[in-house]
């Protein structure tokens, strides 16, 4: 199916809405978009995965690298809307603890513990 990305800005944050599959063939496009937003000075970036039906290890790698890049630039990157197989892979790998929006907010509010 491929991957379609749409970026919106509202309330001080940029949201990338992804639709389709994040895999080896499409992950570079997501990586580029995330890097561009952070490098352009966005301080809060959200990746909406509600319309993503598949994410392989290359997609997870992009999300982790983008998260680290955002932190290095004093910005935040969170994931929202993950469900089914995508949510399961985030939880199984433990990435939900710092990538998913609710968990990231809890981590920030308790001082990162």
N, C-alpha and C positions, 0 to 999 in steps of 0.2 A: 504494500500500500504506500510506502514512503512516509515522509514526515512533512507536515505543514506547520509553520510557526507564525504566530501573530503576536505583536508586542503592543501593549497599551500602557499608558502612564496615568496614575490617579493616586491622590492622597500621599504623595511623596514616595511612591514605589512603582517600579516597572514590573509588569507581569508579562511573562512569555507564556502564551497558551499554545501547547503542543497538541497535534492531532496525528494519530497514526502509530508507527513503530519507530522506536529509537534503537538502531542497530549499527553494525559496522558501516553500512552504506549511508546512513543518515546522521550519525553522531557528530561528524565534523561540522555540519551546518549548525547544530545546537551549540557546539563548543564555540564557534565563531560568534554567534549571536550573544551568548553569555559574556564572553570576553569583551566584546565591543561595548556592551552596556556598562560593565564595571569600569572599563578603561575610560569611558565617557563621563564618569563621575556619578553614576547611579549609586545610591547608598543602600537601597533595599531592592533586591531582585527576587521575584517569586516565579517559580516554574510551575505552571498549572498542568498537571498530568491527567486530568479527568477524562480526556479523550485519547489517552495513550493506552493501547492494548498490549504492548510488548516492549520490554527494555532488556537488552542483553548486557554483557559485561562491558562492552565499549561505551554504552550509554551510562552505566554506573560510573565508569572511569571519568567521563565528561562531567557528571554532576559533582563528584568528589573534587576533581581539579578546579572546577569553577567555584565551589565552596571555599577551598583553600585560597584561591586567587582573590575572592571577595574579602575574606578575612584579612589578607595581607594589605588590602586597600582600605581597611576600616569600614567595610560594607558587610551586608548580610545577604545570604542566598538561602532561600528555603524552598521546599517542594510542598505543593498542596494538591489535593484531588486524586492522589494515587488510590487505585482500587484493584481488586482481583489479583492477577499474576504480578502486576507491577508493585502493588503494595506488599504482596507476599515476599518478593525478592528484596525489597528495601528492609523489611522486618527480619528476614532470614539472615541477611548480611550484617545487620546491626546499623545500617545507614539511617534508618528511621530516627534514631536517637538524636542525630544532629541535623539531618536534612529536612525532615517533615515539620511543617509549620508549628503544630501544637507542641511537639517535643522540643523544638528549638526555642520557643518562647519560654517554656518551663526551665530549660537549661540556663537561659539568659537571666531569668528572674531569680534563680537560686545561686547566682554567682558563678555559673559554669561548672558546678559540681556534678 
